[in-house]
Amino acid sequence: MKIPVIKKLVESFSQDQLVAAEEAILNEAAPEIEVEGSDEGEQLTHVMAAQFILAEMAAKGIDFTAALRLYTAKVRSSIS
């Protein structure tokens, strides 16, 4: 997971575009938007993180940094 890549996705694309990219990756197709990552798994991680962060920013009226903290806390709790 690369935070600069996630930030770029959040700043550059809408939730709908990110959902479409997720679906494309899951269907082993190339997404219409550029998603950086060493493989499909990393690309999917970046897209899903960006979706979560955009949703939190909209729902809670918070900035990228606060939403990123929520996401990383969620990831940490899921692996511990």
N, C-alpha and C positions, 0 to 999 in steps of 0.2 A: 504494500500500500504506500503510495507516494502522495503526500499532501499537496505538493504543487500541481500535480495532475488533477487531483480532485478539485482544487480551487479553480483551476482553469475551466473545468467542466461546469462548475456551479456558476461561474461568471459568464460563460459563453452560451449555455444552452438552457432551454426550457425543460420543465418536468416531462412534457410530452415527448420531446426529442430524446431525453434520457431513457424513458420507458421504451421507446422504439429501438434505441441502441441495445438495451438489455435484451429485448425479445430477439433481435438479430443475432446477438452473441449466443444466446441460448439455443438458437436454431442453427448454429454453426455457419452463419452468414456474416458478411462484412457489414458493420453498422454504417448508416449514412453519414454519421458524424465521425470525426477523428477522435479515437480513444487511445491514448498511449498505454502501453503495457507490454511486458515481455512475452505474454501469452494470453489466451482467452480468459483464463482464470483471473489474472491480474486486471485485465480490462473490465471484466465483470465486477470485480471488487471496486474499482474506481467509479463505475457507473452507479452501482448500488449505494455507495457512500455519498455520491453527489445527490442522488435522489433523496436520501434520508436528510441530508443537510438542507437542501432546498425546502423540503417539507417542514422541517423544524423552524427554519427562518421565517417562513410564511405563517405558520400556526402560532408561533410564540413571539414574533416580532423581534427576533434576536439577530445578531450579526453572524458572519461566517465563523469567527473564532469561537463564539459560544456554542454554536451548533456543532462545530467540529469536536469540541470537548465532549458534548453529549454523545456523539458517535463513537469517539475513542473509548469513553467510559463503557458504552454498550459492548464494544468489541472486547475490552478487557474482562468484563464480567462474564462474557460467553466462553472465554477460554480459561477461566480460573475455576 
